[in-house]
């Protein structure tokens, strides 16, 4: 029995190490091939003539798209999770809603991009713009936010709710001041998962936000906007020179770095909050 446990433990350890190794290989390959093109000019200039200039509009565009996406998806996702976890009874309707939320999480991104193109761009006449791209990305990450937030809320012990209600605090104030504060780390994790999916999305953005090669900064949410994932796709598929090859990996390295910086900041914020909660 002990030998069997050791074999299982060794297999699990090998799987974990293999996962880390794959990540390091991918990031290392991108770093080696892309670091040579990284410079202030590459980061702060606009692209021109397809394979020249920098990627500044693409960096700003990606940040703007993710910001619009989160502004739409996070409040709606957290509010839906609160209703499902705290107010809705466990019946056929609630189970059906959860089923469709989980189905939405599995829909291919190209289908969501096509829906955004038909509904947002054409039917609502928003056009190819930052708002269309951000809302379409919001549709894509909404189920991730709902499910992660709901599970985080459910992990809060019922004793917390009962103690607050016993003191005469209203149910909504209990949810706002006790439940959500305790579930905050899990909610942040869910938002991070959704944000990571949104910041690297190509198909949705290409169909709703812009071509990826825009050389200007958007002046409003109704302007087309460049993005790093679409730029990388365009350079990889239409650039046939060594310069395009290097710029593709350089932009990929910037995209990975952006996500890592945002993730590390959010994790530090979450851990700080957990420590503050532990001292209370």
C-alpha positions in Angstrom: 0.0 0.0 0.0 2.8 2.4 0.9 4.6 1.6 -2.4 1.4 2.2 -4.3 1.1 5.6 -2.6 4.6 6.5 -3.5 4.1 5.6 -7.1 0.9 7.8 -7.2 2.8 10.6 -5.5 5.7 10.3 -8.0 3.3 10.4 -10.9 1.5 13.4 -9.7 4.8 15.2 -9.0 6.0 14.3 -12.6 2.8 15.7 -14.0 3.2 18.9 -12.1 6.8 19.3 -13.2 5.9 18.6 -16.8 3.2 21.3 -16.7 5.7 23.8 -15.4 8.3 22.7 -18.0 5.9 23.2 -20.8 5.1 26.7 -19.6 8.8 27.5 -19.3 9.6 26.1 -22.7 6.9 28.2 -24.4 7.8 31.4 -22.5 11.5 30.8 -23.0 11.1 30.2 -26.8 9.0 33.4 -27.2 11.6 35.3 -25.1 14.6 34.1 -27.1 13.0 34.9 -30.4 11.4 38.2 -29.4 13.8 39.9 -27.0 16.0 41.2 -29.9 13.2 43.4 -31.3 12.2 45.0 -27.9 13.2 48.6 -27.7 11.7 52.0 -26.7 10.9 52.7 -30.4 9.2 49.3 -30.7 7.1 50.0 -27.6 6.3 53.7 -28.1 5.9 54.2 -31.8 3.0 53.5 -34.2 3.3 50.9 -36.9 3.6 51.9 -40.6 4.1 50.1 -43.9 3.0 46.9 -42.2 6.4 45.7 -40.9 7.9 48.9 -39.6 7.4 51.1 -36.5 6.2 50.0 -33.1 3.2 48.6 -31.4 2.1 51.4 -29.0 -1.5 51.6 -30.4 -1.8 47.8 -30.1 -0.7 47.9 -26.4 -3.1 50.7 -25.5 -5.9 49.1 -27.6 -5.5 45.8 -25.8 -5.7 47.5 -22.4 -8.8 49.5 -23.5 -10.6 46.4 -24.8 -10.0 44.5 -21.6 -11.1 47.5 -19.5 -14.4 47.8 -21.4 -14.8 44.0 -21.2 -14.3 44.0 -17.4 -16.6 47.0 -16.8 -19.4 45.1 -18.6 -18.7 41.5 -17.4 -17.6 41.9 -13.8 -20.6 43.7 -12.3 -23.1 41.6 -14.2 -21.2 38.4 -13.4 -20.9 39.1 -9.7 -24.5 40.3 -9.4 -25.7 37.1 -11.2 -23.5 35.0 -8.8 -25.0 36.7 -5.8 -28.5 36.0 -7.0 -27.8 32.3 -7.8 -25.9 31.7 -4.5 -27.9 33.8 -2.0 -31.4 34.4 -3.4 -32.4 31.7 -5.9 -33.9 28.5 -4.6 -32.6 25.2 -5.9 -35.2 24.3 -8.5 -35.5 23.4 -12.2 -35.2 27.1 -13.4 -32.0 27.7 -11.3 -30.4 24.5 -12.5 -31.3 25.4 -16.1 -29.7 28.8 -15.8 -26.5 27.2 -14.4 -26.5 24.7 -17.3 -26.7 27.4 -19.9 -24.1 29.5 -18.2 -21.7 26.5 -18.3 -22.6 25.9 -22.0 -21.8 29.5 -22.8 -18.3 29.0 -21.3 -17.7 26.3 -23.8 -18.9 28.1 -26.9 -16.0 28.6 -29.4 -14.8 32.1 -29.5 -15.3 32.4 -33.3 -19.1 31.8 -32.7 -19.1 34.6 -30.1 -17.2 36.8 -32.5 -19.7 36.1 -35.2 -22.6 36.9 -32.9 -20.9 40.2 -31.9 -20.4 41.0 -35.6 -24.1 40.4 -36.5 -25.7 41.7 -33.3 -23.4 44.5 -32.1 -21.8 45.7 -35.2 -24.7 45.4 -37.7 -28.0 45.1 -35.8 -27.2 47.7 -33.1 -25.2 49.6 -35.6 -22.3 50.2 -33.3 -19.8 49.5 -36.1 -16.3 48.0 -35.8 -15.1 49.8 -32.6 -13.8 49.4 -29.1 -17.3 49.2 -27.6 -18.3 46.3 -29.9 -15.0 44.4 -29.2 -15.2 45.0 -25.4 -18.9 43.9 -25.2 -18.2 40.8 -27.3 -15.3 39.9 -25.0 -17.6 40.5 -22.1 -20.0 37.9 -23.5 -17.1 35.5 -23.6 -15.8 35.8 -20.1 -19.2 36.4 -18.4 -19.8 32.7 -17.6 -16.3 32.3 -16.1 -17.0 35.3 -13.8 -20.4 34.0 -12.8 -19.3 30.4 -12.0 -16.1 31.5 -10.2 -17.9 34.1 -8.1 -20.8 31.8 -7.3 -18.4 29.1 -6.0 -16.4 31.6 -4.0 -19.6 32.9 -2.4 -20.7 29.4 -1.6 -17.4 28.7 0.3 -18.2 31.4 2.9 -19.3 29.6 6.0 -23.1 29.9 6.8 -22.1 30.8 10.4 -20.9 34.2 9.1 -24.3 34.9 7.6 -26.2 33.6 10.7 -24.1 35.7 13.1 -24.7 38.9 11.0 -28.4 38.3 10.7 -28.7 37.5 14.4 -27.4 41.0 15.1 -30.3 42.5 13.1 -28.3 43.3 10.0 -30.3 43.1 6.8 -29.7 40.3 4.3 -28.3 42.6 1.6 -25.9 44.3 4.0 -24.8 40.9 5.3 -24.0 39.9 1.7 -22.2 43.2 0.9 -20.3 43.5 4.2 -19.7 39.9 5.2 -20.1 37.4 2.4 -18.5 39.4 -0.5 -15.6 40.5 1.7 -14.9 36.9 2.6 -15.4 35.7 -1.0 -13.2 38.5 -2.5 -10.1 36.3 -3.1 -12.0 33.7 -5.0 -13.9 36.3 -7.1 -10.6 38.0 -8.0 -9.3 34.6 -9.2 -12.3 34.2 -11.4 -11.9 37.6 -12.8 -8.2 36.9 -13.5 -9.1 33.7 -15.4 -11.6 35.6 -17.5 -9.2 38.5 -18.1 -6.4 36.1 -19.2 -8.9 34.6 -21.8 -9.9 38.1 -23.0 -6.5 39.7 -23.3 -5.3 37.0 -25.6 -8.4 36.6 -27.7 -8.1 37.0 -31.5 -11.2 35.9 -33.4 -13.7 38.0 -31.3 -11.6 41.1 -31.6 -10.8 40.7 -35.3 -14.5 40.5 -36.1 -15.7 43.3 -33.8 -12.9 45.8 -32.9 -10.5 46.3 -35.7 -7.8 44.9 -38.0 -5.1 45.0 -35.4 -2.8 47.2 -37.7 -4.4 50.6 -36.8 -1.7 53.2 -36.3 -3.8 55.6 -34.3 -5.1 55.7 -30.7 -8.9 55.6 -30.3 -10.5 58.9 -29.4 -13.7 57.4 -28.2 -15.2 53.9 -27.6 -16.8 54.2 -31.0 -13.5 54.2 -32.9 -11.8 51.1 -34.3 -9.0 49.9 -32.0 -5.8 47.9 -32.5 -4.9 45.0 -30.3 -1.8 42.8 -29.8 -3.4 39.4 -30.4 -4.8 40.5 -33.8 -1.5 42.2 -34.7 0.4 39.0 -33.9 -2.0 37.0 -36.1 -1.7 39.4 -39.0 2.1 39.5 -38.8 2.3 35.7 -38.5 0.0 35.0 -41.4 0.8 37.9 -43.8 4.4 38.8 -43.0 6.8 36.7 -44.9 10.1 38.2 -43.8 12.5 37.7 -40.9 11.6 41.2 -39.7 7.9 40.1 -39.5 9.0 36.9 -37.7 10.9 38.8 -35.1 8.1 41.4 -34.6 5.6 38.6 -34.1 7.6 37.1 -31.2 8.4 40.6 -29.9 4.7 41.5 -29.7 4.0 38.0 -28.2 6.5 38.7 -25.5 4.9 42.1 -24.7 1.5 40.4 -24.5 2.8 37.7 -22.1 4.5 40.4 -20.0 1.3 42.5 -19.8 -0.7 39.5 -18.6 2.0 38.5 -16.0 2.3 42.0 -14.6 -1.5 42.3 -14.3 -1.8 38.9 -12.7 1.0 39.4 -10.2 -0.5 42.8 -9.2 -3.9 41.2 -8.7 -2.5 38.2 -6.8 -0.5 40.6 -4.5 -3.6 42.6 -3.9 -5.6 39.4 -3.1 -2.9 38.1 -0.7 -2.7 41.5 1.0 -6.5 41.4 1.5 -6.3 37.9 2.9 -3.7 38.9 5.4 -5.8 41.9 6.5 -8.8 39.6 6.9 -6.7 37.2 9.0 -5.6 40.0 11.4 -9.2 41.0 12.1 
